[in-house]
Amino acid sequence: MCEKSQDEKNGQERIVEDRATGATEATENRGRDVPVVAVVLAAGFGTRFDPENPKQLVSVGGRPIVQWSIEAFEHNPQITDIVVVVNPKVREAVEGLCEQGRYAKVRMVIDGGKERSDSTQSALQVLADAGIPDDAKVLIHDAVRPFVEQNAIRGCVEALNQFDAATVAVPSTDTVLLTMDLGDRKAIDSVPDRPNTFRAQTPQAFRFHTIREAYAKAADDPDFHPTDDTRVVVDYLPDTPVTIVSGSETNLKITTLADIPVAEGIAGTLAEARANDAEYWRNRMHALVGSLHG
């Protein structure tokens, strides 16, 4: 990880200050008031996307993709802090978005690494340097899933009251095939029962000590190449159960340009729902005021 910028140092100090002033002071039970930190991973430059335009900054529904994800956690009352991990090439742009949006929970924007796991570890190190407690709750989210629902975020936070690890996932509607190599082709090795198969999404949530320990053990493995953080816990802390939190089909991961029209459709539906909801409450308020003056 590169040398800490002054902004990173200030962000760490803000987390420590919040704890000192009681914003994250704890009691002795497992459900105590601990920091709940969202780590938004926005460091990837997808090879399957437009190499000239980082997908995190592509506009969907009138806003950059990364901004949707930041706002989802900013608006959740259970989240206390947000750390955004970016590619250095877009750091200035993302910092500008955060300043423009006046996101009070964004403590710092930091540089990520070459691989997704490198970016996660950069965030974990920053949090360790900030002195957050071992039992803090950490939610790790792919920025390119801009439509994460509040129910999923809340479900992750609450699952950590009982478990040390949780992940958002949806049941697989397709039959999943496990394969083996057969010469230069793949052949079916086994077919797991469909009710037992899920598709992983994010956020993926952990007690801080759990995800730190898993990555520490993984560091000694030369074949360590995880595709997500849940896999790190499953592989390196096999005795730690990872519970499932219900996800949604709209929690789309924008991977290729072909995903943009789908994302625009979801954004349009969400905007329409918000407009209808606002109109409903305006009508209710007018009716209430009318009855008071009737």
Helices and strands as residue ranges (DSSP letters): H 6-20, E 36-42, G 55-57, E 59-60, E 63-64, H 65-74, E 81-86, G 88-90, H 91-101, E 106-111, H 116-130, E 137-142, H 150-159, E 165-171, E 178-182, E 185-190, G 194-196, E 198-207, H 208-218, H 229-236, E 243-246, H 259-293
